[in-house]
Amino acid sequence: MRIVPADAVAIAAWLASDRWPYHVNTEQTPESARAVVDKGYFWDEVESFWIVDDDERVGVLRLFDLEDPTPMFDLRFQTRHRGRGLGPQALAWMADYLFEGRSTVRRIEGHTRCDNKAMRRVFEKSGWVKEGHHRRAWPDKEGTWRDSTAYAILRDDWETGTVTPVDWDG
């Protein structure tokens, strides 16, 4: 279900309702969340979707760099819904949505902090390949710079159901 400007109050309340430990802003107040939402973070030059499970909004998927052949995304689930297998479902839906709907998309890329082992498992279970490791590239809320990893899925792999490994020596 697409997030639209009419959802401003709902998305701000949703963001402020939980902690986001692997994002720079780990906690949002209702006011700070509303400020982010009012800047068009979820709909200006991006597409965002509610992830709904049993009629409850349990997550948010935000797609950006949509004019690029390699769009990127942000995926969040509320704490109580993490670890339930919804991440791979969200990545599969997103790949279908982008590859079927945008002929110019060649690959989809995602980044996460190295210590976000759950998201790294989601990437791997979903057939995404680790393509990069960036040292001290992602600040946490204390200002410590953490390593991050980059994963991607190629259109060819999505179409054929294969996984093309990185040629690290090429």
DSSP file (Angstrom, degrees, kcal/mol; ACC not computed):
  #  RESIDUE AA STRUCTURE BP1 BP2  ACC     N-H-->O    O-->H-N    N-H-->O    O-->H-N    TCO  KAPPA ALPHA  PHI   PSI    X-CA   Y-CA   Z-CA
    1    1 A M              0   0    0      0, 0.0    49,-3.3     0, 0.0     2,-0.0   0.000 360.0 360.0 360.0 120.2    0.0    0.0    0.0
    2    2 A R  B     -A   49   0A   0     47,-0.2     2,-0.5     1,-0.1    47,-0.3  -0.318 360.0-127.9 -67.0 141.8    1.7    3.2   -1.2
    3    3 A I        +     0   0    0     45,-3.1    45,-0.5    39,-0.2    -1,-0.1  -0.809  35.4 178.5 -89.4 127.4    2.4    5.9    1.4
    4    4 A V    >   -     0   0    0     -2,-0.5     3,-3.0    43,-0.1     4,-0.1  -0.787  46.6 -92.3-126.1 166.7    1.0    9.3    0.2
    5    5 A P  G >  S+     0   0    0      0, 0.0     3,-1.8     0, 0.0     4,-0.2   0.794 121.8  66.4 -52.8 -29.7    0.9   12.8    1.7
    6    6 A A  G 3  S+     0   0    0      1,-0.3     3,-0.3     2,-0.1     4,-0.2   0.687  94.6  61.1 -65.1 -15.1   -2.5   12.0    3.3
    7    7 A D  G <> S+     0   0    0     -3,-3.0     4,-3.1     1,-0.2     5,-0.4   0.298  70.3 112.2 -89.6   8.3   -0.6    9.5    5.4
    8    8 A A  H <> S+     0   0    0     -3,-1.8     4,-2.1     1,-0.2     5,-0.2   0.886  78.7  43.2 -53.5 -47.8    1.6   12.2    7.0
    9    9 A V  H  > S+     0   0    0     -3,-0.3     4,-2.2    -4,-0.2    -1,-0.2   0.920 116.7  48.0 -65.1 -43.1    0.1   11.9   10.5
   10   10 A A  H  > S+     0   0    0     -4,-0.2     4,-2.3     2,-0.2    -2,-0.2   0.913 113.1  45.7 -65.9 -44.4    0.2    8.1   10.4
   11   11 A I  H  X S+     0   0    0     -4,-3.1     4,-2.5     2,-0.2    -1,-0.2   0.887 112.8  50.8 -70.7 -36.4    3.7    7.7    9.1
   12   12 A A  H  X S+     0   0    0     -4,-2.1     4,-2.0    -5,-0.4    -1,-0.2   0.928 112.7  46.3 -63.8 -43.9    5.1   10.3   11.6
   13   13 A A  H  X S+     0   0    0     -4,-2.2     4,-0.6    -5,-0.2    -2,-0.2   0.894 112.0  51.9 -64.4 -39.4    3.3    8.5   14.5
   14   14 A W  H >< S+     0   0    0     -4,-2.3     3,-0.9     1,-0.2     4,-0.2   0.928 110.0  48.0 -63.5 -45.8    4.7    5.1   13.2
   15   15 A L  H >< S+     0   0    0     -4,-2.5     3,-0.9     1,-0.2    13,-0.4   0.892 113.0  48.2 -61.6 -40.0    8.3    6.4   13.1
   16   16 A A  H 3< S+     0   0    0     -4,-2.0    -1,-0.2     1,-0.2    -2,-0.2   0.562  97.6  73.9 -77.7  -7.7    8.0    7.9   16.6
   17   17 A S  T << S+     0   0    0     -3,-0.9     2,-0.3    -4,-0.6    -1,-0.2   0.522 102.0  22.8 -86.0  -4.9    6.6    4.7   18.0
   18   18 A D  S <  S-     0   0    0     -3,-0.9    10,-0.6    -4,-0.2     2,-0.3  -0.879  78.1 -98.1-150.1 175.6    9.7    2.6   17.9
   19   19 A R  B     -G   27   0B   0     -2,-0.3     8,-0.2     8,-0.1    60,-0.2  -0.786  18.3-157.4-101.6 149.2   13.5    2.5   17.9
   20   20 A W    >   -     0   0    0      6,-3.1     3,-2.0    -2,-0.3     7,-0.1  -0.729  13.1-178.0-126.2  78.7   15.6    2.1   14.7
   21   21 A P  T 3  S+     0   0    0      0, 0.0   120,-0.2     0, 0.0     5,-0.1   0.673  77.2  48.0 -61.6 -21.4   18.9    0.8   16.0
   22   22 A Y  T 3  S+     0   0    0      3,-0.1     2,-0.3     4,-0.1    91,-0.2   0.157  96.8  84.7-107.5  19.8   20.7    0.7   12.6
   23   23 A H  S <  S-     0   0    0     -3,-2.0   118,-0.2     1,-0.1     3,-0.1  -0.826  85.4-118.2-112.4 157.6   19.7    4.1   11.4
   24   24 A V  S    S+     0   0    0     -2,-0.3     2,-1.1     1,-0.2     3,-0.1   0.936 113.4  50.0 -60.4 -46.5   21.5    7.3   12.2
   25   25 A N  S    S+     0   0    0      1,-0.2    -1,-0.2    -3,-0.1    -3,-0.1  -0.771  72.3 175.9 -94.0  93.7   18.4    8.7   14.0
   26   26 A T        +     0   0    0     -2,-1.1    -6,-3.1     1,-0.2     2,-0.4   0.770  65.8  32.5 -74.2 -25.8   17.6    5.8   16.2
   27   27 A E  B     -G   19   0B   0     -8,-0.2     2,-0.4    -3,-0.1    -1,-0.2  -0.997  67.2-162.2-135.5 135.8   14.7    7.5   18.0
   28   28 A Q        -     0   0    0    -10,-0.6   -10,-0.1   -13,-0.4    -3,-0.0  -0.940  10.1-146.0-114.8 135.5   12.2   10.0   16.7
   29   29 A T     >  -     0   0    0     -2,-0.4     4,-2.8     1,-0.1     5,-0.3  -0.546  37.2-104.6 -83.1 163.7   10.0   12.2   18.8
   30   30 A P  H  > S+     0   0    0      0, 0.0     4,-2.0     0, 0.0     5,-0.1   0.889 123.8  48.8 -55.8 -36.2    6.6   12.9   17.3
   31   31 A E  H  > S+     0   0    0      2,-0.2     4,-2.0     1,-0.2     5,-0.1   0.921 112.5  44.9 -71.4 -43.7    7.9   16.4   16.4
   32   32 A S  H  > S+     0   0    0      2,-0.2     4,-1.9     1,-0.2    -1,-0.2   0.892 114.0  50.6 -69.3 -36.7   11.1   15.2   14.8
   33   33 A A  H  X S+     0   0    0     -4,-2.8     4,-2.5     1,-0.2    -1,-0.2   0.920 110.1  49.7 -64.1 -42.8    9.3   12.5   12.9
   34   34 A R  H  X S+     0   0    0     -4,-2.0     4,-3.0    -5,-0.3    -1,-0.2   0.872 107.5  54.7 -64.9 -36.0    6.7   15.0   11.6
   35   35 A A  H  X S+     0   0    0     -4,-2.0     4,-0.9     2,-0.2    -1,-0.2   0.913 110.0  46.6 -63.1 -41.9    9.5   17.4   10.5
   36   36 A V  H ><>S+     0   0    0     -4,-1.9     5,-1.4     2,-0.2     3,-0.6   0.932 114.9  46.6 -63.6 -46.2   11.0   14.6    8.4
   37   37 A V  H ><5S+     0   0    0     -4,-2.5     3,-2.1     1,-0.2     5,-0.3   0.910 107.6  56.2 -63.1 -43.8    7.6   13.7    7.0
   38   38 A D  H 3<5S+     0   0    0     -4,-3.0    -1,-0.2     1,-0.3    -2,-0.2   0.720  97.7  63.6 -65.0 -20.3    6.7   17.3    6.2
   39   39 A K  T <<5S-     0   0    0     -4,-0.9    -1,-0.3    -3,-0.6    -2,-0.2   0.470 120.3-108.8 -80.4  -0.9    9.9   17.6    4.1
   40   40 A G  T X>5 +     0   0    0     -3,-2.1     4,-3.0    -4,-0.1     3,-1.6   0.700  65.9 152.6  84.2  20.2    8.4   15.0    1.7
   41   41 A Y  T 34<S+     0   0    0     -5,-1.4    -4,-0.1     1,-0.3    -3,-0.1   0.771  74.2  42.2 -54.7 -29.8   10.9   12.2    2.8
   42   42 A F  T 34 S+     0   0    0     -5,-0.3     6,-0.4    -6,-0.1    -1,-0.3   0.456 131.2  16.2-101.0  -1.7    8.3    9.5    1.9
   43   43 A W  T <4 S+     0   0    0     -3,-1.6     2,-0.8    -6,-0.1     3,-0.3   0.554  89.2  99.7-146.4 -14.9    7.0   10.9   -1.4
   44   44 A D  S  < S-     0   0    0     -4,-3.0    -1,-0.1     1,-0.2     3,-0.1  -0.713 115.5 -23.5 -82.2 112.0    9.1   13.6   -3.0
   45   45 A E  S    S+     0   0    0     -2,-0.8    21,-0.5     1,-0.2    20,-0.4   0.639 130.6  80.9  62.6  16.7   11.1   11.9   -5.8
   46   46 A V  S    S-     0   0    0     -3,-0.3     2,-0.4    -6,-0.2    -1,-0.2  -0.889  71.3-133.8-137.2 168.3   10.7    8.6   -3.9
   47   47 A E  E     - B   0  63A   0     16,-1.9    16,-3.7    -2,-0.3     2,-0.3  -0.999  24.1-173.3-125.4 133.5    8.1    5.9   -3.6
   48   48 A S  E     - B   0  62A   0    -45,-0.5   -45,-3.1    -2,-0.4     2,-0.4  -0.947   2.6-167.8-129.5 149.1    7.2    4.5   -0.2
   49   49 A F  E     -AB   2  61A   0     12,-2.7    12,-2.5    -2,-0.3     2,-0.3  -0.989  21.6-125.9-138.0 141.1    5.0    1.6    0.8
   50   50 A W  E     - B   0  60A   0    -49,-3.3     2,-0.7    -2,-0.4    10,-0.3  -0.653  22.9-139.3 -74.9 140.4    3.5    0.3    4.0
   51   51 A I  E     - B   0  59A   0      8,-3.1     7,-2.6    -2,-0.3     8,-1.5  -0.941  26.1-164.6-100.4 118.5    4.2   -3.3    4.7
   52   52 A V  E     + B   0  57A   0     -2,-0.7     2,-0.4     5,-0.2     5,-0.2  -0.883  16.3 177.1-113.5 133.7    1.0   -4.8    6.0
   53   53 A D  E >  S- B   0  56A   0      3,-2.6     3,-1.4    -2,-0.4    -2,-0.0  -0.987  76.7 -10.2-135.8 124.8    0.6   -8.1    7.8
   54   54 A D  T 3  S-     0   0    0     -2,-0.4    -1,-0.1     1,-0.3     3,-0.1   0.912 129.3 -56.3  51.3  46.7   -2.8   -9.2    9.1
   55   55 A D  T 3  S+     0   0    0      1,-0.2     2,-0.4    -3,-0.0    -1,-0.3   0.635 115.4 116.4  63.4  17.1   -4.2   -5.7    8.4
   56   56 A E  E <  S-B   53   0A   0     -3,-1.4    -3,-2.6     0, 0.0     2,-1.0  -0.943  71.4-123.2-116.6 138.3   -1.5   -4.1   10.6
   57   57 A R  E     +B   52   0A   0     -2,-0.4    -5,-0.2    -5,-0.2     3,-0.1  -0.692  44.0 159.8 -78.2 105.8    1.2   -1.7    9.3
   58   58 A V  E     +     0   0A   0     -7,-2.6    20,-2.5    -2,-1.0     2,-0.3   0.589  55.3   9.4-107.1 -15.0    4.3   -3.5   10.4
   59   59 A G  E     -BC  51  77A   0     -8,-1.5    -8,-3.1    18,-0.2     2,-0.4  -0.961  56.8-133.2-157.9 171.6    7.0   -2.0    8.2
   60   60 A V  E     -BC  50  76A   0     16,-2.4    16,-2.4    -2,-0.3     2,-0.5  -1.000   9.3-164.2-136.4 135.3    7.9    0.7    5.7
   61   61 A L  E     -BC  49  75A   0    -12,-2.5   -12,-2.7    -2,-0.4     2,-0.5  -0.987   9.0-170.6-119.6 121.3    9.8    0.3    2.4
   62   62 A R  E     -BC  48  74A   0     12,-2.9    12,-2.2    -2,-0.5     2,-0.4  -0.963   4.5-161.2-116.7 122.2   11.2    3.5    0.8
   63   63 A L  E     +BC  47  73A   0    -16,-3.7   -16,-1.9    -2,-0.5     2,-0.3  -0.860  17.7 167.8-103.9 133.2   12.6    3.4   -2.7
   64   64 A F  E     + C   0  72A   0      8,-2.5     8,-2.5    -2,-0.4   -18,-0.1  -0.874  50.2  46.6-141.2 175.4   14.9    6.1   -3.9
   65   65 A D    >   +     0   0    0    -20,-0.4     3,-1.4    -2,-0.3     5,-0.2   0.892  65.6 160.5  55.9  42.4   17.3    7.0   -6.8
   66   66 A L  T 3   +     0   0    0    -21,-0.5    -1,-0.1     1,-0.3   -20,-0.1   0.643  63.5  57.5 -73.0 -15.6   14.5    5.7   -9.0
   67   67 A E  T 3  S+     0   0    0      3,-0.1    -1,-0.3    38,-0.0    -2,-0.1   0.504  93.8  85.9 -89.2  -4.1   15.7    7.5  -12.1
   68   68 A D  S <  S-     0   0    0     -3,-1.4    36,-0.0     1,-0.1    -4,-0.0  -0.631  87.6-123.0 -92.1 151.6   19.0    5.6  -11.8
   69   69 A P  S    S+     0   0    0      0, 0.0    37,-2.3     0, 0.0    38,-1.8   0.622 110.4  50.3 -68.5  -9.7   19.6    2.2  -13.3
   70   70 A T  S    S-     0   0    0     -5,-0.2    38,-0.2    36,-0.2    -3,-0.1  -0.702  79.8-173.6-126.9  79.5   20.5    1.1   -9.7
   71   71 A P        -     0   0    0      0, 0.0    38,-2.4     0, 0.0     2,-0.2  -0.275   8.5-151.4 -68.4 162.5   17.8    2.3   -7.3
   72   72 A M  E     -Cd  64 109A   0     -8,-2.5    -8,-2.5    36,-0.2     2,-0.3  -0.709   8.6-156.5-126.7 177.5   18.3    1.9   -3.6
   73   73 A F  E     -C   63   0A   0     36,-0.6    38,-0.4   -10,-0.2     2,-0.4  -0.971  17.4-140.1-153.7 164.5   15.9    1.4   -0.6
   74   74 A D  E     -C   62   0A   0    -12,-2.2   -12,-2.9    -2,-0.3     2,-0.4  -0.999  22.6-169.1-127.4 131.4   15.3    1.8    3.1
   75   75 A L  E     +C   61   0A   0     -2,-0.4     2,-0.4   -14,-0.2   -14,-0.2  -0.987   7.4 175.7-126.3 128.7   13.5   -1.0    4.9
   76   76 A R  E     -C   60   0A   0    -16,-2.4   -16,-2.4    -2,-0.4     2,-0.4  -0.996   8.6-174.1-134.3 138.7   12.2   -0.8    8.5
   77   77 A F  E     -C   59   0A   0     -2,-0.4   -18,-0.2   -18,-0.2     5,-0.1  -0.983  35.3-106.6-124.9 142.6   10.1   -3.1   10.6
   78   78 A Q    >>  -     0   0    0    -20,-2.5     3,-2.2    -2,-0.4     4,-0.6  -0.349  39.4-108.3 -60.7 149.0    8.8   -2.4   14.0
   79   79 A T  G >4 S+     0   0    0      1,-0.3     3,-1.5     2,-0.2    -1,-0.1   0.871 117.0  54.5 -49.4 -47.4   10.7   -4.3   16.7
   80   80 A R  G 34 S+     0   0    0      1,-0.3    -1,-0.3     3,-0.0    -2,-0.1   0.619 109.8  48.6 -69.2  -9.3    7.9   -6.8   17.5
   81   81 A H  G X4 S+     0   0    0     -3,-2.2     3,-0.8   -23,-0.2     5,-0.4   0.406  85.8 107.6-108.4   0.2    7.7   -7.8   13.8
   82   82 A R  T << S+     0   0    0     -3,-1.5    -4,-0.0    -4,-0.6    -6,-0.0  -0.479  75.6  28.9 -75.8 150.4   11.4   -8.3   13.2
   83   83 A G  T 3  S+     0   0    0     -2,-0.1    -1,-0.2     1,-0.1    -4,-0.0   0.628  86.8 108.8  78.8  14.0   12.6  -11.9   12.8
   84   84 A R  S <  S-     0   0    0     -3,-0.8    -2,-0.1     0, 0.0    -1,-0.1   0.298  95.6-101.6-105.1   8.5    9.3  -13.2   11.4
   85   85 A G  S  > S+     0   0    0     -4,-0.0     4,-0.8     3,-0.0    -3,-0.1   0.612  88.2 121.3  84.8  11.8   10.5  -13.7    7.9
   86   86 A L  H  >  +     0   0    0     -5,-0.4     4,-2.3     2,-0.2     5,-0.2   0.761  60.4  69.4 -79.8 -24.3    8.9  -10.6    6.5
   87   87 A G  H  > S+     0   0    0      1,-0.2     4,-2.5     2,-0.2     5,-0.2   0.952  99.4  45.5 -60.6 -53.0   12.3   -9.1    5.2
   88   88 A P  H  > S+     0   0    0      0, 0.0     4,-2.3     0, 0.0    -1,-0.2   0.876 112.6  52.8 -59.1 -35.4   12.8  -11.6    2.4
   89   89 A Q  H  X S+     0   0    0     -4,-0.8     4,-2.4     2,-0.2    -2,-0.2   0.916 109.5  48.8 -63.7 -42.1    9.2  -11.2    1.4
   90   90 A A  H  X S+     0   0    0     -4,-2.3     4,-2.6     2,-0.2    -1,-0.2   0.907 111.8  48.4 -65.3 -41.9    9.6   -7.4    1.2
   91   91 A L  H  X S+     0   0    0     -4,-2.5     4,-2.6     2,-0.2    -1,-0.2   0.895 111.7  49.9 -66.3 -38.7   12.8   -7.8   -0.9
   92   92 A A  H  X S+     0   0    0     -4,-2.3     4,-2.4    -5,-0.2    -2,-0.2   0.925 112.2  47.4 -64.4 -44.0   11.1  -10.2   -3.3
   93   93 A W  H  X S+     0   0    0     -4,-2.4     4,-2.9     1,-0.2    -2,-0.2   0.936 112.6  49.7 -61.4 -45.9    8.1   -7.9   -3.7
   94   94 A M  H  X S+     0   0    0     -4,-2.6     4,-2.9     2,-0.2     5,-0.3   0.915 110.1  49.8 -61.2 -44.6   10.5   -4.9   -4.3
   95   95 A A  H  X S+     0   0    0     -4,-2.6     4,-2.8     2,-0.2     5,-0.4   0.936 113.4  46.3 -61.1 -45.8   12.5   -6.8   -6.9
   96   96 A D  H  X S+     0   0    0     -4,-2.4     4,-2.4     1,-0.2     5,-0.4   0.941 113.7  49.7 -59.0 -47.3    9.4   -7.8   -8.7
   97   97 A Y  H  X S+     0   0    0     -4,-2.9     4,-1.5    -5,-0.2    -2,-0.2   0.926 118.3  37.1 -59.2 -48.2    8.0   -4.3   -8.5
   98   98 A L  H  X S+     0   0    0     -4,-2.9     4,-1.7     2,-0.2     7,-0.3   0.926 120.3  43.7 -75.8 -45.0   11.1   -2.6   -9.8
   99   99 A F  H  < S+     0   0    0     -4,-2.8    -3,-0.2    -5,-0.3    -2,-0.2   0.879 120.0  42.0 -71.1 -36.2   12.2   -5.1  -12.4
  100  100 A E  H  < S+     0   0    0     -4,-2.4    -1,-0.2    -5,-0.4    -2,-0.2   0.845 122.4  39.3 -75.6 -33.1    8.7   -5.6  -13.8
  101  101 A G  H  < S+     0   0    0     -4,-1.5     2,-0.4    -5,-0.4    -2,-0.2   0.610 115.6  46.6 -95.4 -12.9    7.8   -1.9  -13.7
  102  102 A R    ><  -     0   0    0     -4,-1.7     3,-1.6     1,-0.1    -1,-0.2  -0.876  55.6-170.8-137.2 101.8   11.0   -0.2  -14.8
  103  103 A S  T 3  S+     0   0    0     -2,-0.4    -1,-0.1     1,-0.3    -4,-0.1   0.715  86.4  62.0 -65.5 -19.7   12.8   -1.5  -17.8
  104  104 A T  T 3  S+     0   0    0    -36,-0.0     2,-0.5     2,-0.0    -1,-0.3   0.599  76.8 103.5 -82.8 -11.0   15.8    0.7  -17.1
  105  105 A V    <   +     0   0    0     -3,-1.6   -35,-0.2    -7,-0.3     3,-0.1  -0.622  38.9 169.7 -76.6 120.7   16.5   -0.9  -13.8
  106  106 A R        -     0   0    0    -37,-2.3    49,-2.9    -2,-0.5    50,-0.3   0.704  66.0  -3.8 -99.9 -28.1   19.6   -3.1  -14.1
  107  107 A R  E     - E   0 154A   0    -38,-1.8     2,-0.4    47,-0.3    -1,-0.4  -0.976  60.1-133.8-160.6 158.7   20.2   -3.9  -10.5
  108  108 A I  E     - E   0 153A   0     45,-2.1    45,-1.9    -2,-0.3     2,-0.4  -0.980  23.6-158.9-122.8 136.2   18.9   -2.9   -7.0
  109  109 A E  E     -dE  72 152A   0    -38,-2.4   -36,-0.6    -2,-0.4     2,-0.3  -0.897  10.6-178.8-121.0 145.1   21.3   -2.0   -4.3
  110  110 A G  E     - E   0 151A   0     41,-2.8    41,-3.1    -2,-0.4     2,-0.3  -0.993   8.1-158.5-140.3 148.2   21.0   -1.9   -0.5
  111  111 A H  E     + E   0 150A   0    -38,-0.4     2,-0.3    -2,-0.3    39,-0.2  -0.930  13.5 169.1-124.2 148.1   23.4   -1.0    2.3
  112  112 A T  E     - E   0 149A   0     37,-2.0    37,-3.0    -2,-0.3     2,-0.1  -0.982  41.7 -91.3-149.5 159.6   23.4   -1.9    6.0
  113  113 A R  E >   - E   0 148A   0     -2,-0.3     3,-1.8    35,-0.2    35,-0.3  -0.436  37.9-120.6 -67.4 148.1   25.7   -1.6    8.9
  114  114 A C  T 3  S+     0   0    0     33,-2.6    34,-0.1     1,-0.3    -1,-0.1   0.815 112.5  57.5 -60.8 -30.7   28.0   -4.6    9.3
  115  115 A D  T 3  S+     0   0    0     32,-0.4     2,-1.8     1,-0.2    -1,-0.3   0.498  79.6  93.3 -82.2  -0.7   26.7   -5.3   12.8
  116  116 A N    <>  +     0   0    0     -3,-1.8     4,-2.0     1,-0.2     3,-0.2  -0.564  50.0 165.3 -87.3  73.3   23.1   -5.6   11.4
  117  117 A K  H  >  +     0   0    0     -2,-1.8     4,-2.2     1,-0.2    -1,-0.2   0.821  67.1  59.2 -63.3 -32.7   23.4   -9.3   11.1
  118  118 A A  H  > S+     0   0    0     -3,-0.2     4,-2.0     2,-0.2    -1,-0.2   0.937 108.0  44.3 -63.3 -45.6   19.7   -9.8   10.7
  119  119 A M  H  > S+     0   0    0      1,-0.2     4,-2.4    -3,-0.2    -1,-0.2   0.872 110.5  55.0 -68.6 -35.2   19.5   -7.6    7.6
  120  120 A R  H  X S+     0   0    0     -4,-2.0     4,-2.2     1,-0.2    -1,-0.2   0.897 108.1  49.3 -62.8 -38.9   22.6   -9.2    6.2
  121  121 A R  H  X S+     0   0    0     -4,-2.2     4,-3.1     2,-0.2     5,-0.2   0.887 108.0  54.7 -65.5 -38.6   20.9  -12.6    6.6
  122  122 A V  H  X S+     0   0    0     -4,-2.0     4,-1.6     2,-0.2     6,-0.2   0.941 108.9  47.9 -59.6 -47.3   17.8  -11.2    4.8
  123  123 A F  H  <>S+     0   0    0     -4,-2.4     5,-2.5     1,-0.2     3,-0.3   0.950 114.5  45.7 -56.7 -49.6   20.0  -10.2    1.9
  124  124 A E  H ><5S+     0   0    0     -4,-2.2     3,-1.4     1,-0.2    -2,-0.2   0.903 112.0  50.0 -65.0 -42.2   21.7  -13.5    1.7
  125  125 A K  H 3<5S+     0   0    0     -4,-3.1    -1,-0.2     1,-0.3    -2,-0.2   0.787 109.2  55.3 -63.7 -26.2   18.4  -15.6    2.0
  126  126 A S  T 3<5S-     0   0    0     -4,-1.6    -1,-0.3    -3,-0.3    -2,-0.2   0.385 120.7-105.1 -91.7   3.6   17.0  -13.4   -0.8
  127  127 A G  T < 5S+     0   0    0     -3,-1.4     2,-0.2     1,-0.3    -3,-0.2   0.624  71.5 143.6  84.9  12.6   19.7  -14.1   -3.3
  128  128 A W      < -     0   0    0     -5,-2.5     2,-0.4    -6,-0.2    -1,-0.3  -0.580  42.3-135.2 -83.4 151.6   21.4  -10.8   -3.0
  129  129 A V  E     -F  152   0A   0     23,-2.7    23,-1.7    -2,-0.2     2,-0.5  -0.895  13.2-119.8-113.6 135.1   25.2  -10.7   -3.2
  130  130 A K  E     +F  151   0A   0     -2,-0.4    21,-0.3    21,-0.2    36,-0.2  -0.604  38.1 167.7 -70.1 122.6   27.6   -8.8   -1.0
  131  131 A E  E     +     0   0A   0     19,-3.3     2,-0.3    -2,-0.5    20,-0.2   0.559  54.8  22.3-113.4 -15.3   29.5   -6.5   -3.3
  132  132 A G  E     -F  150   0A   0     18,-1.6    18,-2.3     2,-0.0     2,-0.4  -1.000  45.7-158.6-156.7 153.2   31.2   -4.1   -1.0
  133  133 A H  E     -F  149   0A   0     -2,-0.3     2,-0.6    16,-0.2    16,-0.2  -0.983  18.8-162.9-131.9 119.1   32.5   -3.5    2.5
  134  134 A H  E >   -F  148   0A   0     14,-3.2    14,-2.6    -2,-0.4     3,-0.7  -0.908  15.0-135.7-111.4 117.0   33.0    0.1    3.5
  135  135 A R  E 3  S-     0   0A   0     -2,-0.6    12,-0.1     1,-0.2    11,-0.1  -0.523  78.9 -13.9 -76.6 131.8   35.2    0.8    6.5
  136  136 A R  E 3  S+     0   0A   0     -2,-0.3    11,-0.3     9,-0.2    -1,-0.2   0.899  93.0 132.6  45.6  56.8   33.9    3.3    9.0
  137  137 A A  E <   +     0   0A   0      9,-1.7    10,-0.2    -3,-0.7    -1,-0.1   0.465  51.5  59.6-113.3  -5.6   31.3    4.6    6.6
  138  138 A W  E     -F  146   0A   0      8,-2.2     8,-3.2    -4,-0.1     2,-0.2  -0.952  69.9-144.7-136.0 112.6   28.1    4.7    8.8
  139  139 A P  E     -F  145   0A   0      0, 0.0     6,-0.2     0, 0.0     2,-0.2  -0.498  11.0-149.6 -77.7 144.0   27.8    6.8   12.0
  140  140 A D    >   -     0   0    0      4,-2.3     3,-1.8    -2,-0.2  -116,-0.1  -0.460  39.8 -88.0 -98.1-178.1   25.8    5.5   14.9
  141  141 A K  T 3  S+     0   0    0      1,-0.3  -117,-0.1  -118,-0.2    -1,-0.0   0.744 127.8  54.7 -66.7 -22.1   23.9    7.7   17.4
  142  142 A E  T 3  S-     0   0    0      2,-0.1    -1,-0.3     1,-0.0     3,-0.1   0.508 120.7-106.8 -85.7  -4.4   27.0    8.1   19.6
  143  143 A G  S <  S+     0   0    0     -3,-1.8     2,-0.4     1,-0.3    -2,-0.1   0.533  72.5 143.2  90.0   7.0   29.1    9.3   16.6
  144  144 A T        -     0   0    0      1,-0.0    -4,-2.3    -5,-0.0     2,-0.6  -0.655  50.3-129.8 -78.9 134.0   31.1    6.1   16.3
  145  145 A W  E     - F   0 139A   0     -2,-0.4     2,-0.2    -6,-0.2    -9,-0.2  -0.779  28.3-165.8 -90.5 120.1   31.7    5.3   12.6
  146  146 A R  E     - F   0 138A   0     -8,-3.2    -8,-2.2    -2,-0.6    -9,-1.7  -0.642  23.7-104.8-101.7 156.1   30.8    1.7   11.8
  147  147 A D  E     -     0   0A   0    -11,-0.3   -33,-2.6    -2,-0.2   -32,-0.4  -0.472  37.8-159.7 -72.1 152.4   31.6   -0.4    8.8
  148  148 A S  E     -EF 113 134A   0    -14,-2.6   -14,-3.2   -35,-0.3     2,-0.3  -0.909   5.9-143.4-131.1 162.9   28.9   -1.0    6.3
  149  149 A T  E     -EF 112 133A   0    -37,-3.0   -37,-2.0    -2,-0.3     2,-0.4  -0.927   6.2-144.7-125.7 151.3   28.2   -3.5    3.6
  150  150 A A  E     -EF 111 132A   0    -18,-2.3   -19,-3.3    -2,-0.3   -18,-1.6  -0.963  17.8-179.2-118.1 132.1   26.6   -3.2    0.2
  151  151 A Y  E     +EF 110 130A   0    -41,-3.1   -41,-2.8    -2,-0.4     2,-0.3  -0.897   3.1 179.6-124.4 155.2   24.4   -5.9   -1.4
  152  152 A A  E     -EF 109 129A   0    -23,-1.7   -23,-2.7    -2,-0.3     2,-0.4  -0.990  21.3-146.3-151.3 159.5   22.7   -6.0   -4.8
  153  153 A I  E     -E  108   0A   0    -45,-1.9   -45,-2.1    -2,-0.3     2,-0.3  -0.997  22.7-139.2-125.0 135.4   20.6   -8.2   -7.0
  154  154 A L  E  >  -E  107   0A   0     -2,-0.4     4,-2.5   -47,-0.2   -47,-0.3  -0.656  16.7-126.0 -92.1 147.6   21.0   -8.1  -10.8
  155  155 A R  H  > S+     0   0    0    -49,-2.9     4,-2.9    -2,-0.3     5,-0.2   0.922 112.5  54.3 -55.1 -44.8   18.1   -8.1  -13.2
  156  156 A D  H  > S+     0   0    0    -50,-0.3     4,-2.1     1,-0.2     6,-0.3   0.910 109.4  46.8 -58.2 -43.3   19.6  -11.2  -14.9
  157  157 A D  H  >>S+     0   0    0      2,-0.2     4,-2.0     1,-0.2     5,-1.1   0.906 112.3  50.1 -66.2 -40.7   19.8  -13.1  -11.7
  158  158 A W  H  <5S+     0   0    0     -4,-2.5    -2,-0.2     1,-0.2    -1,-0.2   0.918 112.4  47.8 -61.5 -43.7   16.2  -12.1  -10.8
  159  159 A E  H  <5S+     0   0    0     -4,-2.9    -2,-0.2     1,-0.2    -1,-0.2   0.871 122.7  32.4 -66.2 -37.1   15.0  -13.3  -14.3
  160  160 A T  H  <5S-     0   0    0     -4,-2.1    -1,-0.2    -5,-0.2    -2,-0.2   0.563 102.2-122.7 -99.6 -10.0   16.8  -16.6  -14.1
  161  161 A G  T  <5S+     0   0    0     -4,-2.0     2,-0.2     1,-0.3    -3,-0.2   0.772  71.3 123.9  72.1  25.4   16.7  -17.3  -10.4
  162  162 A T      < -     0   0    0     -5,-1.1     2,-0.4    -6,-0.3    -1,-0.3  -0.589  58.5-132.1-109.4 174.0   20.4  -17.6  -10.2
  163  163 A V        -     0   0    0     -2,-0.2   -35,-0.1    -3,-0.1   -10,-0.0  -0.966  13.6-155.2-129.5 115.0   23.1  -15.8   -8.2
  164  164 A T        -     0   0    0     -2,-0.4   -10,-0.1   -10,-0.0     3,-0.1  -0.803  19.5-138.1 -90.6 116.6   26.1  -14.4  -10.0
  165  165 A P        -     0   0    0      0, 0.0     2,-0.3     0, 0.0   -34,-0.1  -0.295  24.4 -97.9 -71.7 160.2   29.0  -14.2   -7.6
  166  166 A V        -     0   0    0    -36,-0.2     2,-1.4     1,-0.1     3,-0.1  -0.592  26.0-134.5 -74.4 134.4   31.4  -11.2   -7.5
  167  167 A D    >   +     0   0    0     -2,-0.3     3,-1.4     1,-0.2    -1,-0.1  -0.722  28.0 179.3 -88.6  87.6   34.6  -11.7   -9.5
  168  168 A W  T 3  S+     0   0    0     -2,-1.4    -1,-0.2     1,-0.3    -2,-0.0   0.711  78.9  46.4 -65.9 -20.7   36.9  -10.3   -6.8
  169  169 A D  T 3         0   0    0      1,-0.2    -1,-0.3    -3,-0.1    -2,-0.1   0.413 360.0 360.0-100.9   0.8   40.0  -11.0   -8.9
  170  170 A G    <         0   0    0     -3,-1.4    -1,-0.2     0, 0.0    -2,-0.1   0.472 360.0 360.0 -76.0 360.0   38.6   -9.6  -12.2
